Amino acid sequence: MIQPVSDLPLWAAMVVAAFLIFGSALALIGAIGFLRLPTFYERLHAPTLGTSWGVGGIMLASMVYFSVSSSRPVLHEILIGLFVTVTTPITFMLLARAALHRDRAESNGNVPEKHQHDLEDVEAIQGNAEEN
Amino acid sequence: MMLPYPILAVCLLLMWLMLNGFSWGQLVLGALVALFASWALASLRPDKPKLRKWWLIPKLVTVVFVDILRSNLAVATLILKGKRRPHTSGFLLLPLEIENKTALALLAIILTSTPGSAWLEYDSRDRTVLLHVLDLIDEEQWIATIKHRYEALLLEIFA
């Protein structure tokens, strides 16, 4: 049975509030950074505030709140944090590689060139094609 | 074989019980789900990761947790200070020793979750990874930190 919010003991309310404010502040700062940072690669860093300890803080707040108010350990929020952490790198790499490809193709910005052996491969393939 | 991936099966069962609450009926149902999911994965024949020193995993998790928290605070102050504090972001080519796919995936998760660094591109032939670092003051120091704090541990954990 879940108690109403007003019946929550003071210490629990303070812990929950602290984690909630911490997590949501990080998510907000991440969003501000996403708006203000100048280049694409720098903007890539800002949302990770929300996906790491932003999610973490809100997750911990939720775990404490529901564990105290239903007086049994509620732990399934860990799964949200776990899956967010495991899946964000996929999106990030996809975005980053798309940006790298665009910047190299249009040669704008000081993006590091593709490794030398890739160019050698292309030359080798072209060489073979000419021989045939 | 009954259980091709015992660790995965146990994790799936735990996840099922966390989501549905513990009861004997859910235990049986979760065990069935874990069993069929393991068979489904086995038919894809992925490389089975070999753990060598699994007892180092809690150490890695602790180190990463603290580092992510510190990096969160560092990037947050960097964003809030904005233009008043000029920062130097830049690309960084990091040579890697680990080749194990699971260890590489873990390193990618660690570096992506740390707000100050982003994993851009891995080259399996050169065994280098291109990173973007938000506050790149000392390149050598960054490389040394990643190699000592994470890569050394990952190399020990995965055979």
Interface residues (C-beta under 8 A of the other chain):
Chain A: A25 L26 I29 G30 I32 G33 R36 L37 T39 Y41 E42 L44 H45 A46 T48 L49 T51 S52 W53 L75 H76 I78 L79 T85 V86 T88 P89 F92 M93 A96 R97 L100 V111 P112 H115 H117
Chain B: M15 M18 L19 I68 L69 N72 V75 A76 I79 L80 G82 S89 F91 L93 A108 I109 T112 S113 T114 P115 G116 S117 A118 W119 L120 E121 D123 R125 D126 T128 L130 H132 L134
